[in-house]
Amino acid sequence: MEKANIDWANIGFGYMPTSKRFVSNFKNGAWDAGVLTEDDKVVISECAGVLQYAQTCFEGLKAYTTEDGHIVCFRPDLNAERMIDSCKRLEMPVFPKERFIQAVHDVVAANEAYVPPYGSGATLYIRPYMFGSSPVIGVKPAQEYQFRMFVTPVGPYFKGGAKPITIRVSDFDRAAPNGTGHIKAGLNYAMSLYAISDAHRQGFDENMYLDAATRTKVEETGGANFIFVTKDGKVVTPKSNSILPSITRRSLMYVAKEYLGLDAEEREVYFDEVKDMAECGLCGTAAVISPVGKINDHGKEICFPSGMDDMGPVTKKLYDTLTGIQMGRLKAPEGWIHVIK
């Protein structure tokens, strides 16, 4: 199929409408068959559950053109499973895993013209989401829901390479103990908007959130998990019941052990330990890994030995290996790559 007329090398990380999206509605206790449609407009009641009580969750994953010309996506089964967990916690109907994966396949295939070519640095971002669509005025779950999935081509998260960022220790809490921090609920991100805007106004790129109960342990940022590298080369990531289980983080930890032969551990990370780490990064779908050069703790700076110019050596190996798997340059573990075409 002929590609869309897009300047692939210069597109940003933003929304661009594409040809088709998938829509399925839940009514009378069941999901309908769903449809691929060209209509990008959502029409709902002014009293819809999503508008009154923020009953919504979402996912994010990408499709790529590999080195040998295939169109693939990365571990969609894990996104399906995480969305199931989100739906259960928010009293929303589960969209079946097999149907989720099929929808990913069908939407990407229907928008093949928008899948960026290999080597362009761009990818096709896939956004599945669900929301309460029926009217709700009392505080209770909606009775009807809509599941949708659209795609949009996006450029690299970092133009000109991933330069280390500066983050601050936030005075705000991202998630309560026993709250919703472990699911991908829209309300979690709404709560983070003031904190990230305030960080930007103060000259910082992101927030480091500590655990709300004791404020002694590292949790995550508003939209990414942390990974650290100790001075003896061990890869460490924080463990907490209120951290969103990142698919990228899970994959990086496997890569660290099985591809690079490194020690890798998920455990509680106390903030007091951070000053002794050699490298720090934020990991997620958008950028894979964003290196952190400095952390500002209320005026006191923690500067990592990896510096402010480039990724640290271990972080770079992790990044290169995972992106190599995603782009088909390296052999992937079984089940990680779903081939669209």
Rosetta silent file (secondary structure, phi, psi, omega in degrees, C-alpha in Angstrom):
SEQUENCE: MEKANIDWANIGFGYMPTSKRFVSNFKNGAWDAGVLTEDDKVVISECAGVLQYAQTCFEGLKAYTTEDGHIVCFRPDLNAERMIDSCKRLEMPVFPKERFIQAVHDVVAANEAYVPPYGSGATLYIRPYMFGSSPVIGVKPAQEYQFRMFVTPVGPYFKGGAKPITIRVSDFDRAAPNGTGHIKAGLNYAMSLYAISDAHRQGFDENMYLDAATRTKVEETGGANFIFVTKDGKVVTPKSNSILPSITRRSLMYVAKEYLGLDAEEREVYFDEVKDMAECGLCGTAAVISPVGKINDHGKEICFPSGMDDMGPVTKKLYDTLTGIQMGRLKAPEGWIHVIK
SCORE:     score description
SCORE:     0.000 S_00000001
   1 L     0.000  139.171  179.083    0.000    0.000    0.000 S_00000001
   2 L   -68.808  136.953 -178.692    1.210    3.487   -0.845 S_00000001
   3 L   -73.813  152.082  174.838    2.200    5.512    2.214 S_00000001
   4 L   -62.044  153.642 -178.456    0.374    8.682    3.234 S_00000001
   5 L   -80.699   82.101 -175.981    1.967   11.920    2.084 S_00000001
   6 L  -128.785  140.915  174.016    3.703   12.760    5.362 S_00000001
   7 L   -80.755   84.129 -170.326    7.118   14.217    6.100 S_00000001
   8 H   -57.891  -33.225 -175.823    8.027   11.248    8.299 S_00000001
   9 H   -74.290  -13.464 -173.280   11.356   12.670    9.433 S_00000001
  10 H  -126.248   11.545  176.886    9.774   15.813   10.833 S_00000001
  11 L   -75.515  149.703  179.935    6.464   14.836   12.418 S_00000001
  12 L   -92.353 -172.473  177.103    6.136   15.605   16.117 S_00000001
  13 L   -97.840   83.119 -177.365    4.731   13.606   18.996 S_00000001
  14 L  -154.013  179.090 -175.881    1.093   14.618   18.614 S_00000001
  15 L   -83.657  133.197  173.991   -2.293   13.544   17.289 S_00000001
  16 L  -134.681  120.078 -179.176   -2.881   13.184   13.541 S_00000001
  17 L   -59.848  143.322  177.294   -6.227   11.759   12.320 S_00000001
  18 L  -121.979 -173.909 -169.046   -5.998    8.532   10.316 S_00000001
  19 L   -73.458  -47.604 -171.151   -8.425    6.600    8.140 S_00000001
  20 L  -131.062  151.730  171.327  -10.087    4.053   10.432 S_00000001
  21 E  -141.126  160.976 -177.486  -10.725    3.392   14.101 S_00000001
  22 E  -103.051  138.347  179.095  -12.471    0.555   15.958 S_00000001
  23 E  -136.285  131.125  173.401  -15.639    1.074   18.030 S_00000001
  24 E  -136.665  141.007 -177.665  -17.591   -1.426   20.127 S_00000001
  25 E  -114.670  141.444  176.801  -20.498   -0.716   22.491 S_00000001
  26 E  -104.025  120.204 -178.144  -21.535   -2.518   25.688 S_00000001
  27 E  -149.857  141.695  179.955  -25.290   -2.592   26.213 S_00000001
  28 L    54.352   38.578  173.044  -27.692   -4.952   28.021 S_00000001
  29 L    81.585   10.717 -177.572  -24.782   -6.845   29.532 S_00000001
  30 E  -149.676  151.883  173.860  -22.850   -7.647   26.336 S_00000001
  31 E   -83.417  140.923  173.050  -20.398   -6.189   23.835 S_00000001
  32 L   -79.813  179.797 -174.292  -21.547   -5.847   20.227 S_00000001
  33 L   -68.840  -20.785 -178.157  -19.443   -7.115   17.315 S_00000001
  34 L    80.752  163.152 -176.957  -17.718   -3.765   16.853 S_00000001
  35 E  -152.362  147.720  167.697  -16.924   -1.953   13.635 S_00000001
  36 E   -87.710  128.474 -175.405  -14.108   -0.187   11.819 S_00000001
  37 E  -135.821  154.324  174.398  -15.311    3.306   11.008 S_00000001
  38 L   -86.819  -12.030 -176.353  -14.059    6.495    9.393 S_00000001
  39 L   -77.061  116.654 -178.296  -16.052    8.609   11.890 S_00000001
  40 L   -97.624   10.719 -178.553  -13.681   10.102   14.456 S_00000001
  41 L   -99.097  139.134  176.644  -16.404   11.837   16.502 S_00000001
  42 L  -105.864  123.987 -179.856  -17.705   10.547   19.840 S_00000001
  43 L  -117.235  116.996 -178.225  -21.362   11.393   20.597 S_00000001
  44 L  -139.145  167.611  177.525  -22.574   10.759   24.157 S_00000001
  45 L   -63.496  149.556  174.865  -25.102   12.050   26.667 S_00000001
  46 L   -64.504  -16.904 -178.455  -24.303   15.254   28.553 S_00000001
  47 L  -107.542   18.293 -178.197  -24.751   13.121   31.692 S_00000001
  48 E   -57.638  146.049 -177.923  -22.484   10.245   30.586 S_00000001
  49 H   -54.451  -36.533 -179.219  -20.629    8.466   33.362 S_00000001
  50 H   -65.906  -33.024 -178.195  -17.265    9.467   31.950 S_00000001
  51 H   -80.705  -31.397 -177.975  -18.175   13.159   32.118 S_00000001
  52 H   -85.557  -44.650 -170.992  -19.668   13.065   35.612 S_00000001
  53 H  -130.001   21.130  171.851  -17.388   10.662   37.499 S_00000001
  54 L    55.345   39.534  179.625  -14.348   10.076   35.248 S_00000001
  55 L   -84.283   87.655 -177.445  -15.149    6.402   34.644 S_00000001
  56 E  -158.021  149.802  174.142  -12.550    5.755   31.961 S_00000001
  57 E  -143.713  166.118 -176.495   -9.286    3.908   31.364 S_00000001
  58 E  -152.432  173.718  175.503   -6.858    3.628   28.462 S_00000001
  59 L  -137.998  170.583  176.295   -3.766    1.937   27.076 S_00000001
  60 L  -150.476  128.587  175.659   -0.861    2.900   24.829 S_00000001
  61 E  -150.902  176.585 -174.627    1.286    0.784   22.524 S_00000001
  62 E  -133.084  154.039  168.843    3.034    1.112   19.167 S_00000001
  63 E  -112.967  148.682 -174.350    3.313   -0.499   15.751 S_00000001
  64 E  -134.398  156.639  163.611    6.606   -0.466   13.829 S_00000001
  65 E   -98.046  121.837 -176.611    8.038   -1.252   10.447 S_00000001
  66 L   -82.245  172.384 -177.944   10.876   -3.681   11.054 S_00000001
  67 L   -58.376  -33.689 -178.814   14.210   -3.864    9.271 S_00000001
  68 L   -93.008   10.937  171.280   12.911   -6.632    6.972 S_00000001
  69 L    93.524    1.164  176.983    9.758   -4.684    6.046 S_00000001
  70 L   -78.985  153.023  171.425    7.152   -6.307    8.302 S_00000001
  71 E  -102.283  123.486 -175.302    4.596   -4.284   10.241 S_00000001
  72 E  -136.237  164.541  167.460    4.498   -5.467   13.856 S_00000001
  73 E  -130.287  163.081 -167.279    3.380   -4.378   17.320 S_00000001
  74 E  -107.151  111.779  171.864    4.999   -5.058   20.651 S_00000001
  75 L    51.407   50.835 -179.181    3.416   -7.311   23.302 S_00000001
  76 H   -64.656  -22.491  178.450   -0.261   -6.314   22.802 S_00000001
  77 H   -61.718  -35.169 -179.892   -1.339   -9.215   25.028 S_00000001
  78 H   -72.724  -34.324  174.230    0.116   -7.416   28.042 S_00000001
  79 H   -64.786  -40.540  178.294   -1.765   -4.223   27.205 S_00000001
  80 H   -61.103  -44.163 -178.887   -4.963   -6.267   26.962 S_00000001
  81 H   -66.468  -39.235  179.925   -4.306   -7.836   30.363 S_00000001
  82 H   -68.339  -36.312  178.101   -3.511   -4.500   31.985 S_00000001
  83 H   -67.799  -34.634  175.292   -6.694   -2.970   30.594 S_00000001
  84 H   -59.693  -44.462  178.197   -8.667   -5.884   32.043 S_00000001
  85 H   -61.794  -41.784  178.828   -7.183   -5.072   35.455 S_00000001
  86 H   -62.183  -44.684 -178.173   -8.086   -1.394   35.018 S_00000001
  87 H   -62.978  -43.340 -179.993  -11.675   -2.225   34.057 S_00000001
  88 H   -61.132  -41.335 -178.110  -12.174   -4.519   37.027 S_00000001
  89 H   -69.645  -28.154 -177.468  -10.929   -1.869   39.462 S_00000001
  90 L   -99.040   11.282 -179.421  -13.201    0.795   37.935 S_00000001
  91 L    56.550   44.573  176.736  -16.318   -1.422   37.810 S_00000001
  92 L  -113.831  152.908  179.066  -16.293   -1.436   34.013 S_00000001
  93 L   -68.608  140.920 -179.983  -17.015   -4.430   31.781 S_00000001
  94 L   -74.955  132.835  171.059  -13.943   -6.317   30.603 S_00000001
  95 L   -90.927  122.511 -170.969  -13.182   -6.192   26.889 S_00000001
  96 L   -56.492  142.255 -177.624  -11.948   -9.725   26.084 S_00000001
  97 H   -55.787  -46.456 -177.355   -8.207  -10.172   25.581 S_00000001
  98 H   -63.602  -38.021  179.260   -8.561  -11.979   22.231 S_00000001
  99 H   -71.150  -35.366  176.490  -10.849   -9.237   20.882 S_00000001
 100 H   -60.213  -50.129 -178.594   -8.459   -6.531   22.089 S_00000001
 101 H   -62.957  -40.233  178.454   -5.544   -8.129   20.220 S_00000001
 102 H   -64.596  -38.478  178.254   -7.687   -8.612   17.110 S_00000001
 103 H   -64.061  -41.619  175.159   -8.749   -4.958   17.235 S_00000001
 104 H   -56.232  -49.199 -178.912   -5.088   -3.895   17.400 S_00000001
 105 H   -57.974  -49.016 -174.111   -4.377   -6.083   14.375 S_00000001
 106 H   -68.812  -40.090 -178.019   -7.364   -4.794   12.387 S_00000001
 107 H   -68.900  -42.338  178.306   -6.883   -1.092   13.152 S_00000001
 108 H   -64.008  -44.546  179.869   -3.185   -1.136   12.278 S_00000001
 109 H   -61.674  -38.667 -179.454   -3.867   -3.102    9.073 S_00000001
 110 H   -70.347  -20.235  179.828   -6.628   -0.661    8.096 S_00000001
 111 L  -114.824   32.950 -177.314   -4.216    2.251    8.570 S_00000001
 112 H   -54.404  -33.369 -178.621   -1.193    0.672    6.900 S_00000001
 113 H   -64.109  -18.672 -177.650   -0.595    3.851    4.910 S_00000001
 114 H  -101.314    3.192  176.356    0.142    5.658    8.178 S_00000001
 115 L   -79.452  116.716 -175.605    2.714    3.203    9.524 S_00000001
 116 L   -61.485  147.933  178.796    6.031    5.082    9.251 S_00000001
 117 L   -69.806  155.854  178.106    8.787    3.454    7.183 S_00000001
 118 L   -59.985  138.497  176.930   11.747    1.770    8.842 S_00000001
 119 L    89.138   -5.888 -178.288   14.576    4.137    9.689 S_00000001
 120 L   -79.859  -17.139 -174.866   12.397    7.259    9.844 S_00000001
 121 L    84.964   -7.593 -179.107   12.486    7.377   13.639 S_00000001
 122 L   -99.284  162.386  178.611    8.680    7.528   13.656 S_00000001
 123 E  -142.137  173.834  174.906    6.151    4.915   14.792 S_00000001
 124 E  -105.455  112.481 -179.881    2.399    4.342   14.808 S_00000001
 125 E   -82.493  135.943 -177.538    0.958    5.018   18.260 S_00000001
 126 E  -115.158  124.790 -177.747   -2.079    2.913   19.209 S_00000001
 127 E  -121.323   98.940  169.196   -4.560    4.246   21.775 S_00000001
 128 E   -86.628  143.676  175.697   -7.264    1.873   23.095 S_00000001
 129 E  -156.408  160.494 -179.059   -9.675    3.357   25.634 S_00000001
 130 E  -140.153  147.155 -179.614  -13.022    2.716   27.307 S_00000001
 131 E  -151.798  154.887  174.141  -15.523    4.982   29.025 S_00000001
 132 E   -72.923  122.413 -172.400  -18.949    4.991   30.645 S_00000001
 133 L  -107.643  -18.444 -177.759  -21.352    6.286   27.981 S_00000001
 134 L   -86.959  159.038 -178.176  -24.827    6.078   29.565 S_00000001
 135 E   -64.524  136.203  177.510  -26.316    8.819   31.790 S_00000001
 136 L  -141.048  118.970  176.574  -25.343    8.656   35.485 S_00000001
 137 L  -111.114  -33.682  170.760  -26.417   11.258   38.029 S_00000001
 138 L   -80.054  156.719 -178.167  -26.073    9.237   41.236 S_00000001
 139 L   -77.846   97.122 -178.880  -22.561    8.130   42.182 S_00000001
 140 L  -163.422  166.099  178.879  -22.510    4.649   40.678 S_00000001
 141 L   -66.481  149.653  173.247  -21.110    2.812   37.625 S_00000001
 142 L   -66.796  164.642  177.602  -22.614    3.475   34.224 S_00000001
 143 L   -99.218  -21.655 -179.134  -24.743    0.790   32.590 S_00000001
 144 L  -127.409  148.983 -175.240  -23.398    1.240   29.059 S_00000001
 145 E  -140.599  158.223  173.531  -19.820    1.624   27.797 S_00000001
 146 E  -127.572  132.439  173.749  -17.877    2.286   24.626 S_00000001
 147 E  -107.624  129.267 -179.443  -14.516    0.762   23.726 S_00000001
 148 E  -132.980  156.964  176.330  -12.564    2.589   21.051 S_00000001
 149 E  -148.056  121.442  174.667   -9.154    2.297   19.445 S_00000001
 150 E  -124.046  166.835  176.858   -7.472    4.805   17.158 S_00000001
 151 E  -129.886  155.104  176.841   -3.940    5.149   15.797 S_00000001
 152 E  -151.348  133.988  176.886   -1.782    8.133   14.960 S_00000001
 153 E   -72.109  138.381  179.965    1.725    8.379   13.502 S_00000001
 154 E  -132.716  148.387  175.188    4.183   10.029   15.856 S_00000001
 155 L   -80.203  178.910  177.359    7.751   11.186   15.562 S_00000001
 156 L   -61.518  142.529 -178.362   10.497   10.262   18.021 S_00000001
 157 L   -60.317  -34.623  178.372    9.757   11.457   21.534 S_00000001
 158 L  -115.137  113.920  173.061   13.142   13.186   21.592 S_00000001
 159 L   -73.787  127.692  177.556   14.196   15.173   18.556 S_00000001
 160 L    80.694   16.213  176.371   17.949   14.956   18.143 S_00000001
 161 L   102.017  158.495 -176.280   18.418   12.155   20.633 S_00000001
 162 L   -86.909   93.272  177.276   17.531   11.441   24.241 S_00000001
 163 L   -83.899  144.270 -179.806   19.432   14.005   26.278 S_00000001
 164 L   -57.666  142.788 -178.043   19.353   13.607   30.076 S_00000001
 165 E  -108.363  166.809  176.560   16.594   15.513   31.839 S_00000001
 166 E  -113.224  127.781 -179.217   16.323   17.232   35.223 S_00000001
 167 E  -122.224  166.371  179.327   13.524   16.218   37.561 S_00000001
 168 E  -122.842  155.157  170.645   12.380   17.334   40.998 S_00000001
 169 E   -78.047  121.168 -173.760   11.131   15.552   44.095 S_00000001
 170 L   -85.229  145.594  172.472    7.448   16.468   44.175 S_00000001
 171 L   -84.876   -9.645  178.557    5.518   17.625   47.228 S_00000001
 172 L   -88.221  156.990  174.714    2.380   16.200   45.625 S_00000001
 173 L  -101.265  134.935  178.665    1.256   12.588   45.927 S_00000001
 174 L   -79.520  -41.979 -174.966    0.613   10.641   42.745 S_00000001
 175 L  -149.862  147.022  178.285   -1.468    7.840   44.266 S_00000001
 176 L   -83.344  151.643  171.059   -2.870    6.819   47.639 S_00000001
 177 L   -57.641  135.098 -177.397   -1.980    3.534   49.304 S_00000001
 178 L    63.807   22.369  178.508   -4.629    1.003   48.209 S_00000001
 179 L   -95.793 -136.754 -174.821   -5.807    3.511   45.609 S_00000001
 180 L  -116.019   19.090 -178.116   -5.708    3.380   41.793 S_00000001
 181 L   -64.218  -21.717 -175.750   -2.009    3.966   41.104 S_00000001
 182 L   -88.427    0.017  178.542   -1.598    0.423   39.768 S_00000001
 183 L  -121.604  164.899 -176.326   -4.125    0.848   36.933 S_00000001
 184 L   -98.599   67.424 -179.638   -4.216    3.075   33.861 S_00000001
 185 E   -90.074  139.867  178.406   -7.191    5.203   34.868 S_00000001
 186 H   -57.460  -34.410 -177.657   -7.735    8.571   33.259 S_00000001
 187 H   -62.540  -30.730  177.376   -8.298   10.122   36.685 S_00000001
 188 H   -61.127  -40.092 -176.053   -4.693    9.347   37.689 S_00000001
 189 H   -76.779  -33.911  174.998   -3.416   11.474   34.818 S_00000001
 190 H   -60.725  -40.685  179.865   -5.859   14.306   35.484 S_00000001
 191 H   -65.257  -25.327 -176.228   -4.481   14.489   39.037 S_00000001
 192 H   -86.753  -10.956 -171.430   -0.926   14.777   37.703 S_00000001
 193 H   -65.460  -41.657  178.840   -1.556   17.705   35.349 S_00000001
 194 H   -65.038  -42.911 -177.023   -1.162   20.472   37.910 S_00000001
 195 H   -63.078  -42.223 -178.821    1.986   18.877   39.333 S_00000001
 196 H   -72.644  -36.577  177.158    3.686   18.494   35.931 S_00000001
 197 H   -64.652  -39.530  177.849    2.659   21.995   34.845 S_00000001
 198 H   -65.652  -39.897  177.006    4.050   23.374   38.090 S_00000001
 199 H   -60.312  -44.712  178.913    7.287   21.441   37.560 S_00000001
 200 H   -62.136  -40.713  179.090    7.621   22.920   34.069 S_00000001
 201 H   -63.060  -29.067  179.782    7.003   26.409   35.424 S_00000001
 202 L   -88.791    0.577  175.831    9.839   25.839   37.883 S_00000001
 203 L    92.497   14.939  179.773   12.184   24.695   35.100 S_00000001
 204 L  -107.325  154.135 -177.791   12.035   20.925   35.638 S_00000001
 205 L   -85.566  -29.932 -175.487   11.186   18.258   33.085 S_00000001
 206 E  -156.788  172.362  175.685    9.335   15.834   35.378 S_00000001
 207 E  -109.004  141.603  165.277    8.338   14.962   38.942 S_00000001
 208 E  -100.087  118.010  177.248    9.662   12.181   41.129 S_00000001
 209 L   -94.783  133.703  173.886    6.814   10.958   43.313 S_00000001
 210 E   -97.086  165.117 -178.594    7.588    9.324   46.644 S_00000001
 211 L   -63.369  139.507 -173.454    5.245    6.908   48.400 S_00000001
 212 L   -70.344  -26.782 -175.158    2.319    8.752   49.958 S_00000001
 213 L   -73.944  -45.816 -174.278    2.404    6.839   53.256 S_00000001
 214 L  -120.599  -16.467 -176.951    5.977    7.507   54.388 S_00000001
 215 L    53.502   37.569  177.647    7.525    9.713   51.675 S_00000001
 216 L  -120.285  -12.172 -174.358   10.731    7.687   51.962 S_00000001
 217 E  -119.342  142.772  179.672   10.462    5.382   48.909 S_00000001
 218 E   -74.806  134.291  175.720   10.666    6.122   45.177 S_00000001
 219 L  -110.152  -88.612  179.213    7.511    5.344   43.200 S_00000001
 220 E  -157.651 -170.745  172.989    7.325    6.773   39.655 S_00000001
 221 L  -100.459 -169.293  179.947    6.713    9.955   37.666 S_00000001
 222 L   -67.309  -23.901 -175.699    3.384   11.108   36.275 S_00000001
 223 L  -146.712   19.144 -178.624    3.688    8.859   33.232 S_00000001
 224 L  -156.285  154.839  175.159    6.731    6.582   33.493 S_00000001
 225 E   -89.851  158.257  175.405    8.471    4.081   35.772 S_00000001
 226 E   -93.214  145.939  161.936   11.985    4.504   37.149 S_00000001
 227 E  -129.900  142.464  177.337   14.979    2.299   36.501 S_00000001
 228 E  -123.753  154.448  171.707   18.286    2.759   38.294 S_00000001
 229 E  -121.255  123.970  179.428   21.748    1.327   37.736 S_00000001
 230 E   -75.967  168.318 -178.637   23.902    0.823   40.825 S_00000001
 231 L   -68.438  -17.573  174.074   27.614    1.558   40.841 S_00000001
 232 L   -98.815   15.935  170.224   28.326   -2.166   40.606 S_00000001
 233 L    86.695   12.778  177.900   26.159   -2.478   37.468 S_00000001
 234 L   -86.714  138.074  176.526   22.915   -3.921   38.863 S_00000001
 235 E   -91.838  126.161 -175.840   19.639   -2.757   37.294 S_00000001
 236 E  -128.330  137.285  175.621   17.051   -1.893   39.960 S_00000001
 237 E  -131.309  142.112 -176.829   13.429   -0.782   39.604 S_00000001
 238 E   -65.135  147.281  177.143   11.077    0.275   42.418 S_00000001
 239 L  -118.379  129.515 -179.665    8.408   -2.118   43.679 S_00000001
 240 L  -165.283  148.683  177.288    5.110   -0.836   45.059 S_00000001
 241 L   -73.650   -9.889  179.525    1.415   -1.692   44.918 S_00000001
 242 L  -109.299   14.362  174.107    0.680    1.836   43.716 S_00000001
 243 L   -95.310  137.169  174.390    3.058    1.837   40.724 S_00000001
 244 L   -68.773  126.279 -179.408    1.609    1.244   37.257 S_00000001
 245 L   -73.080   98.007 -176.079    3.138   -2.023   35.968 S_00000001
 246 L   -72.423  132.104  176.700    4.929   -0.754   32.867 S_00000001
 247 H   -70.186  -36.393  176.454    5.239   -3.165   29.949 S_00000001
 248 H   -63.498  -44.859  179.288    8.399   -1.356   28.860 S_00000001
 249 H   -61.664  -46.046  179.190    9.913   -1.731   32.338 S_00000001
 250 H   -58.059  -40.925 -179.896    9.019   -5.419   32.463 S_00000001
 251 H   -69.142  -40.640  179.295   10.643   -5.914   29.075 S_00000001
 252 H   -64.349  -37.746  179.283   13.776   -3.964   30.035 S_00000001
 253 H   -65.907  -37.176  176.440   14.266   -6.051   33.157 S_00000001
 254 H   -66.122  -44.186  178.882   14.083   -9.223   31.043 S_00000001
 255 H   -59.965  -42.224  179.805   16.535   -7.739   28.537 S_00000001
 256 H   -57.486  -44.895 -177.341   18.930   -6.828   31.352 S_00000001
 257 H   -76.212  -53.142 -166.422   19.002  -10.415   32.612 S_00000001
 258 H   -87.901  -27.288 -178.770   18.638  -12.527   29.493 S_00000001
 259 L  -100.356  -37.493 -173.703   20.321  -10.423   26.788 S_00000001
 260 L  -106.269   -6.998  177.241   22.939   -8.450   28.705 S_00000001
 261 L    67.302   28.046 -178.554   23.674  -10.849   31.560 S_00000001
 262 L   -94.554  154.445  167.618   23.140   -8.199   34.218 S_00000001
 263 L   -72.016  135.322 -179.646   21.743   -8.599   37.693 S_00000001
 264 E  -140.664  135.193 -171.772   18.251   -7.074   37.713 S_00000001
 265 E  -144.312  134.619  170.503   15.960   -6.656   40.675 S_00000001
 266 E  -102.132  119.568 -177.123   12.517   -5.219   41.419 S_00000001
 267 E  -158.072  170.138  172.902   12.429   -4.065   45.052 S_00000001
 268 L   -63.708  131.885  178.147   11.590   -1.154   47.291 S_00000001
 269 L  -115.724  114.232  179.101   13.981    1.707   46.529 S_00000001
 270 E   -80.298  141.144 -177.750   14.476    4.199   49.349 S_00000001
 271 H   -58.557  -31.879  178.977   15.087    7.791   48.325 S_00000001
 272 H   -60.290  -23.608 -179.831   18.181    7.851   50.522 S_00000001
 273 H   -78.034  -23.229 -168.276   19.739    5.303   48.130 S_00000001
 274 H   -60.214  -37.610 -177.747   19.291    7.421   45.014 S_00000001
 275 L   -62.417  -18.688 -178.859   22.354    9.605   45.624 S_00000001
 276 L   -99.361    5.017  178.603   24.510    6.479   45.393 S_00000001
 277 E   -81.183  152.179  179.287   23.157    5.294   42.028 S_00000001
 278 E   -88.802  -33.713 -177.507   25.290    5.501   38.875 S_00000001
 279 E  -143.401  155.296  178.113   22.457    5.961   36.361 S_00000001
 280 E  -145.085  142.463  177.443   18.755    6.791   36.364 S_00000001
 281 E  -149.917  158.397  173.591   16.113    6.643   33.654 S_00000001
 282 E  -107.699  131.345 -176.572   12.367    6.895   33.101 S_00000001
 283 E  -121.089  140.236  179.378   10.864    4.097   31.039 S_00000001
 284 E  -174.773  177.942 -175.290    7.604    3.936   29.099 S_00000001
 285 L   -61.383  -42.818 -170.223    6.027    3.411   25.693 S_00000001
 286 L   -62.263  -51.328 -173.764    6.635    6.898   24.306 S_00000001
 287 L  -112.429   -4.680 -172.547   10.413    7.196   24.660 S_00000001
 288 E    70.149  -70.090  173.018   11.409    3.679   25.838 S_00000001
 289 E  -137.880  129.492  171.450   13.984    5.244   28.203 S_00000001
 290 E  -107.332  113.396 -179.397   14.448    8.912   29.118 S_00000001
 291 E   -68.908  142.334  176.562   17.815    9.356   30.889 S_00000001
 292 E  -107.845  127.575  179.375   17.843   11.452   34.049 S_00000001
 293 E   -96.577  -36.225 -176.815   20.901   13.586   34.701 S_00000001
 294 E  -143.668  146.999  171.501   19.892   15.428   37.862 S_00000001
 295 E  -122.072  129.410  179.621   17.297   15.261   40.617 S_00000001
 296 E  -102.590  116.086  178.633   16.474   18.386   42.593 S_00000001
 297 E  -106.534   84.381  177.854   15.367   17.694   46.159 S_00000001
 298 L    52.838   46.798  176.207   14.085   21.063   47.360 S_00000001
 299 L    98.771  -17.385  177.290   17.245   22.862   46.252 S_00000001
 300 E   -96.466  124.041 -174.958   19.685   20.044   46.927 S_00000001
 301 E   -95.556  136.950  168.456   20.915   18.436   43.702 S_00000001
 302 E  -107.143  115.860 -178.903   21.686   14.807   43.093 S_00000001
 303 E  -108.867  122.949 -177.906   23.908   14.583   40.004 S_00000001
 304 L   -80.795  145.338 -179.934   24.411   11.157   38.482 S_00000001
 305 L   -57.156  -25.269  179.720   27.903   10.127   37.312 S_00000001
 306 L   -66.578  -20.971  171.883   26.454    9.467   33.833 S_00000001
 307 L    84.351 -175.470 -175.279   26.119   13.245   33.468 S_00000001
 308 L  -104.918    8.162 -176.574   23.901   15.618   31.498 S_00000001
 309 L  -101.056  -39.983 -175.152   25.257   14.974   27.999 S_00000001
 310 L  -142.997  167.181  170.532   24.400   11.374   27.142 S_00000001
 311 L   -60.211  148.061  171.929   22.685    8.242   28.382 S_00000001
 312 L   -65.411  159.735 -173.732   24.710    6.228   30.861 S_00000001
 313 H   -62.540  -39.048 -179.786   26.452    3.170   29.378 S_00000001
 314 H   -73.572  -42.863  177.458   24.129    0.553   30.897 S_00000001
 315 H   -58.462  -40.357  179.680   20.989    2.569   30.118 S_00000001
 316 H   -64.216  -41.975  178.199   22.198    2.921   26.511 S_00000001
 317 H   -63.530  -40.443  178.024   22.700   -0.850   26.195 S_00000001
 318 H   -62.684  -46.012  179.791   19.205   -1.448   27.552 S_00000001
 319 H   -61.912  -49.158 -177.502   17.724    1.095   25.138 S_00000001
 320 H   -63.892  -36.952 -178.257   19.606   -0.209   22.104 S_00000001
 321 H   -71.306  -46.159 -178.940   18.722   -3.818   22.873 S_00000001
 322 H   -66.837  -42.813  177.887   15.009   -3.277   23.421 S_00000001
 323 H   -67.638  -30.698  174.956   14.602   -1.035   20.385 S_00000001
 324 H   -63.281  -39.212  175.994   16.621   -3.572   18.397 S_00000001
 325 H   -66.095  -46.081 -177.609   14.090   -6.240   19.348 S_00000001
 326 H   -63.205  -37.003 -176.459   11.144   -3.987   18.508 S_00000001
 327 L   -91.185    1.938  175.445   12.574   -3.023   15.122 S_00000001
 328 L    84.579    8.996  178.352   13.567   -6.561   14.141 S_00000001
 329 L   -79.975  -23.810  178.205   17.321   -6.047   14.339 S_00000001
 330 L  -124.741  148.669  179.620   17.562   -8.558   17.181 S_00000001
 331 L   -65.443  131.876 -177.882   15.733  -11.835   17.687 S_00000001
 332 L   -90.759  149.657  170.002   12.748  -11.357   19.996 S_00000001
 333 L   -58.987  152.087 -177.872   11.669  -13.670   22.804 S_00000001
 334 L   -59.373  131.974  176.570    8.746  -15.863   21.785 S_00000001
 335 L    89.526   -6.386 -177.304    5.420  -14.036   21.897 S_00000001
 336 L   -78.685  -30.947 -173.987    6.810  -10.512   22.118 S_00000001
 337 E  -110.380  121.436  175.481    6.199   -9.512   18.493 S_00000001
 338 E  -100.842  117.128 -176.539    2.733   -9.617   16.928 S_00000001
 339 E   -85.804  124.141  176.991    3.048   -9.516   13.150 S_00000001
 340 L   -86.080  -43.682 -176.655    0.380   -7.454   11.366 S_00000001
 341 L  -155.130    0.000    0.000    1.768   -7.946    7.856 S_00000001
